[in-house]
C-alpha cells in the first residue's frame, strides 16, 4: 500500500517581504544575544594506546551557552554526528555557522562528534567510533555535567545512518558499556536510511556505498530501514522537500516499520523550501525543520510527553473523517485506473508546495467511481432530484455543476490510490493567527488541516468556467457531499453584472466559501489535533460588520497578514464594485451584522 499520510507541518499562507525582512532582523538580534558561548575543541575520545591518523579523528567539540558554562543549568545536550558520506568531514565552520547557533540561543549544548573517514573508516569502523564517542560524552553526563534525561543524538546524512544504528542495534553501545536507554531521542536530518533501495541507486551512490561497506550483506545490515525494531528512544525523521531522491520515501518507510514493530514514538516530517544542506540552518526561523527540532528538544520523550505536532500527525494517520464509506457503500461501482500526468496535477492541487518542490502525492493507480453511476445508486430521498449538482465538502466549501454539461466529460469521484482507501489521510497542515479578525485582537496560533479526501476528477477536458463554478468544493468529499436540485443554484445571482457575477462565482469564487443571497458555502477550518470542525466559519457576505468588509476588500494584504492567510489579489474596480454591492444588499434587506460569532454559530 502506498503511504500517503505524510502530512507536512507547513505554514500555508505566504507572507510579505517585509515580514521576511523583520524575521531576518530578529534573527540578527538573537545571534548577538547568544554571544560568548563556551567551546572545548578536539576533545579526544579514543582509547588508550590508539593513535589517530588525523588530528581530528575520534574527537569532538563541545559548545555550551554562556549560562551553562557558568554552571547555571541549561537545556538539552545534542550530540551531532556529521555527514558527507563517510569519506569527508563537514567543515567545522559550516556546522558552527548553520546548525549550532540556533541551538545555543535556546540554551542547548552541542557536541560535534567526528569519526574516522574512508578508507580507514570503512564499516563497521565508523559506527564503532561513534559508539565510543557517544559513550565518552555520556560519561560526562553521568558525572553531572548535563541533564541525564535530556541527551539527544542528531545525525545528518551519513551521520544519521550512524546515529540511528546505535539505537536500532543496542549491541554497538553495549560494547562500550552503555545502552540506548541513555538517549532521550534521536533526530535524523536528511538521513541515508536505505543503503540498498529496491528502485536502485545512482552510479555515484553505488560507488560510494561500495567503498564504505565490504559487501551488499553489510549494507543491508547497516540500513536503518532493515533494522526497524523499536527500542527506547523517541525518533524524529526529518527530510527536505528538495532532498536527495529517495531520502523522503525511506524516512516514511522507516517510520511506518518502527510503528508496526510496537508503540513507537516516531514521526517523519518534510521541511518545505529546504534542500539537503539548508535544512541544517536551525537558526533560520523560516526553516520548518527548526520548529520540529526545537519542540522535540523541549519535550520529555521519556515520560511520553512529545510535541503537539506528533499528536497531530497521529490524528491524520487515522483521521475521524473518511472516504472509506465509498468503498463499502458502492463497492460494485469502484473501478481501477492508471494515474497519468493530469491526475497527479489535479490530485496535488490542495497541497501548497513551493515551485520546484516534489509532488506530495505520486501514485501508480487510482480507484474511482463514475459520477453518474454514483448519483444513480443513491436514493433520491437522500440526495434529491434534478439537473443540477451541488457539492459541499468536509470543510464547508461549495461548488455547483449543470449535469447536462458534465456527461460528455465522464467525471469520476476518486476514492483511493494504490490500495489506500481513505484519502483524508493525505493532508496539509497549516495555521492562522486568528479565527475572526475583529473579535481576537491578540494573535493566537491555531493549527488546522486541509485534507485531500475523495475528489471530483475529469480525465479529459475540464468543465468550462460557466459550468464549474469553483474548484474549492471538488476536494475533501464524503458520501454526504452530494445533492441534486431542479434549478440552477446560482439563479439568485443572475441579475448581477457579468464582472461581479464572475468575481463571486469564478475568478475570486467568493460563494465557494461564503453565502450571498443564500447561495454558496459556509467554509470552516478543521482542527489539526483531532479533525474536529472548529470556530472560524466563513460568514454570509451581507453579515460582516461594515468596517470588517471595508478592510477585507480595500486592505486585503494587511488583513491577510494579521490573520495569517493568503491575500486575495483584488482588481481595484472589482474591489469597489464588490464593496458597494454588499453595502447595498445589506441596506436593502435590512441585514444585521453578525457581532458575536462565539454565541451564534449558525447564521443564515
HELIX and SHEET records of a PDB file:
HELIX    1   1 UNK A   17  UNK A   33  1                                  17    
HELIX    2   2 UNK A   66  UNK A   69  1                                   4    
HELIX    3   3 UNK A   92  UNK A   95  1                                   4    
HELIX    4   4 UNK A   96  UNK A  100  3                                   5    
HELIX    5   5 UNK A  101  UNK A  105  1                                   5    
HELIX    6   6 UNK A  125  UNK A  142  1                                  18    
HELIX    7   7 UNK A  158  UNK A  168  1                                  11    
HELIX    8   8 UNK A  171  UNK A  174  1                                   4    
HELIX    9   9 UNK A  180  UNK A  182  5                                   3    
HELIX   10  10 UNK A  203  UNK A  212  1                                  10    
HELIX   11  11 UNK A  216  UNK A  222  1                                   7    
HELIX   12  12 UNK A  224  UNK A  226  5                                   3    
HELIX   13  13 UNK A  247  UNK A  260  1                                  14    
HELIX   14  14 UNK A  278  UNK A  280  5                                   3    
HELIX   15  15 UNK A  288  UNK A  298  1                                  11    
HELIX   16  16 UNK A  301  UNK A  303  5                                   3    
HELIX   17  17 UNK A  308  UNK A  317  1                                  10    
HELIX   18  18 UNK A  324  UNK A  329  1                                   6    
HELIX   19  19 UNK A  331  UNK A  333  5                                   3    
HELIX   20  20 UNK A  341  UNK A  347  1                                   7    
HELIX   21  21 UNK A  371  UNK A  377  1                                   7    
HELIX   22  22 UNK A  380  UNK A  383  1                                   4    
HELIX   23  23 UNK A  403  UNK A  406  1                                   4    
HELIX   24  24 UNK A  407  UNK A  409  5                                   3    
HELIX   25  25 UNK A  423  UNK A  425  5                                   3    
HELIX   26  26 UNK A  472  UNK A  474  5                                   3    
HELIX   27  27 UNK A  491  UNK A  493  5                                   3    
HELIX   28  28 UNK A  498  UNK A  502  1                                   5    
HELIX   29  29 UNK A  503  UNK A  507  3                                   5    
HELIX   30  30 UNK A  510  UNK A  512  5                                   3    
HELIX   31  31 UNK A  541  UNK A  543  5                                   3    
HELIX   32  32 UNK A  546  UNK A  554  1                                   9    
HELIX   33  33 UNK A  556  UNK A  563  1                                   8    
HELIX   34  34 UNK A  572  UNK A  589  1                                  18    
SHEET    1   A 8 UNK A  38  UNK A  44  0                                        
SHEET    2   A 8 UNK A  59  UNK A  64 -1                                        
SHEET    3   A 8 UNK A 109  UNK A 113 -1                                        
SHEET    4   A 8 UNK A  77  UNK A  81  1                                        
SHEET    5   A 8 UNK A 151  UNK A 156  1                                        
SHEET    6   A 8 UNK A 185  UNK A 189  1                                        
SHEET    7   A 8 UNK A 234  UNK A 242  1                                        
SHEET    8   A 8 UNK A 266  UNK A 275  1                                        
SHEET    1   B 4 UNK A 335  UNK A 338  0                                        
SHEET    2   B 4 UNK A 365  UNK A 370 -1                                        
SHEET    3   B 4 UNK A 411  UNK A 417 -1                                        
SHEET    4   B 4 UNK A 455  UNK A 458 -1                                        
SHEET    1   C 3 UNK A 398  UNK A 402  0                                        
SHEET    2   C 3 UNK A 388  UNK A 392 -1                                        
SHEET    3   C 3 UNK A 482  UNK A 485 -1                                        
SHEET    1   D 4 UNK A 427  UNK A 432  0                                        
SHEET    2   D 4 UNK A 446  UNK A 451 -1                                        
SHEET    3   D 4 UNK A 525  UNK A 527 -1                                        
SHEET    4   D 4 UNK A 533  UNK A 534 -1                                        
SHEET    1   E 2 UNK A 515  UNK A 516  0                                        
SHEET    2   E 2 UNK A 519  UNK A 520 -1                                        
END                                                                             
